Amino acid sequence: MIRPASEIEYPPSPAQCLRARMLVRMEALSSSNSALMSVISERVGAEKIEDDMQISALSEESERLIENMRRLIRK
């Protein structure tokens, strides 16, 4: 961000130094938070794929068992 000349202090005041440090920390926190959310999103996505495969397998097994019960009833 480019600041107007009226906001620039030479040498910077202690308040300006503290503000700059705070902004740097906030940016670092924001980027680490974004990285963490990205990792969580990837893991949740991977677990969802695994869960979907298990649900599909269980659904197929349920259908097979239901069909077996129907055959037993018909006999």
C-alpha positions as CSV (number, residue, x, y, z in Angstrom):
1,M,0.0,0.0,0.0
2,I,1.4,3.4,-0.9
3,R,0.9,6.0,1.7
4,P,0.5,9.7,1.1
5,A,3.4,11.9,2.0
6,S,1.4,13.4,4.8
7,E,1.3,10.0,6.6
8,I,5.0,9.2,6.3
9,E,7.1,10.1,9.3
10,Y,10.9,10.2,9.2
11,P,12.2,8.8,11.5
12,P,9.1,6.7,12.3
13,S,7.6,7.3,15.7
14,P,7.4,4.4,18.2
15,A,3.7,4.3,17.5
16,Q,4.3,3.8,13.8
17,C,6.9,1.1,14.5
18,L,4.4,-0.7,16.8
19,R,1.7,-0.4,14.2
20,A,4.0,-1.8,11.5
21,R,4.9,-4.8,13.7
22,M,1.3,-5.4,14.5
23,L,0.4,-5.4,10.8
24,V,3.2,-7.8,10.0
25,R,2.0,-10.2,12.7
26,M,-1.6,-9.9,11.5
27,E,-0.5,-10.7,7.9
28,A,1.5,-13.7,9.2
29,L,-1.4,-14.9,11.2
30,S,-3.8,-14.5,8.2
31,S,-1.5,-16.5,5.9
32,S,-1.0,-19.2,8.5
33,N,-4.7,-19.4,9.0
34,S,-5.2,-19.7,5.3
35,A,-2.7,-22.5,5.1
36,L,-4.3,-24.3,7.9
37,M,-7.8,-24.0,6.4
38,S,-6.3,-25.3,3.1
39,V,-4.9,-28.4,4.8
40,I,-8.1,-29.0,6.7
41,S,-10.1,-28.7,3.5
42,E,-7.8,-31.2,1.7
43,R,-8.1,-33.7,4.5
44,V,-11.9,-33.4,4.8
45,G,-12.1,-33.8,1.0
46,A,-9.9,-37.0,1.2
47,E,-12.0,-38.4,4.0
48,K,-15.2,-37.6,2.1
49,I,-14.0,-39.6,-0.9
50,E,-13.1,-42.5,1.4
51,D,-16.5,-42.2,3.2
52,D,-18.3,-42.1,-0.1
53,M,-16.6,-45.3,-1.2
54,Q,-17.5,-47.0,2.1
55,I,-21.1,-45.9,1.8
56,S,-21.3,-47.2,-1.7
57,A,-19.9,-50.6,-0.6
58,L,-22.4,-50.7,2.3
59,S,-25.3,-49.8,0.0
60,E,-24.3,-52.6,-2.4
61,E,-24.0,-55.1,0.5
62,S,-27.5,-54.0,1.8
63,E,-29.0,-54.5,-1.6
64,R,-27.5,-57.9,-1.8
65,L,-28.8,-58.9,1.6
66,I,-32.3,-57.6,0.8
67,E,-32.3,-59.5,-2.4
68,N,-31.2,-62.7,-0.6
69,M,-34.1,-62.2,1.9
70,R,-36.6,-61.8,-1.0
71,R,-35.3,-65.1,-2.5
72,L,-35.7,-66.9,0.8
73,I,-39.3,-65.6,1.1
74,R,-40.2,-66.8,-2.4
75,K,-39.0,-70.3,-1.7
